[in-house]
Amino acid sequence: MGHSVDDEYLNRENIEEYLDALANQIKEQRIGNHRILIVGGAAMALKYADGRSTVDVDICFREQNNLYKCCQQVSLQFNLPDDWINADVMHSDSFSYALFENAKLYKTFKNVLEVYIVDDLDLYCMKLVSFMPKDVQDTEALAASLKANGISAKDVHDNFIRLYGDEYYLLNDDRKIRFMELQFK
């Protein structure tokens, strides 16, 4: 899905600022506690101190409970595009509910918003599925980190199957698998 801006304007600092503002809105609207899982470029920006930026914050959640109303308020408050934070990724091939299993708590904002970040191995697999130019760049940084932590091509392959199942390989070309195997040589 296209975004209302093409410029990568979201980085680690302002993502945290906007998440803090989102937590304020959640408190003001009195809609309870929320847990979100950040994936994609925003996860890269929050995890790696290399100046990574993105056009949106891709989130996954199990319950919405009027969260988007609060997101819209933050959008108005900071003059952000309506899709600055969205769950479009949950309708993409790279999404799997198994992403929640290995996610790590990043930070809790105002005691009402728990923000989790996708595990690096899961994020690598997601990027491999999406395979957009920025994703390919991200796989290089992720592969280096994963290899440094002892992750092998077999580990990636096994995790890929855990996330997407065997049938995924039948539906997509195997160039991505060869690409991954080259990165983990």
FENZIRA-V859329 format. One line per field, one symbol per residue. psi: psi as a letter, one per 20 degrees, with the letter a starting at -180 (. if undefined). burial: 1 if it has 24 or more other ideal C-beta (glycine too) atoms within 12 Angstrom, else 0. A space follows every 10 residues. Layout:
psi: ???
burial: ???
This chain:
psi: pqqiqipnip rgghggghhg hghgggggil kaqqpqppab hhgghhhplj jprriropqq rhpgljhhgh hhghgghjlq qhkhprkhhi jrhiqpiihh gjqqpgqppk jiopoqpqqg gggghghhgg krghggghhg ggggggghjj prhggggghg hggirhhhhh irqjhhghgg hhhj.
burial: 0010000011 1101100111 1110110000 0001111111 1111111100 0111111111 1000001101 1011100101 1011111111 0101110111 0010010010 0111111111 1111111111 1001100111 1110110000 1010111011 0011000000 0000011011 00110
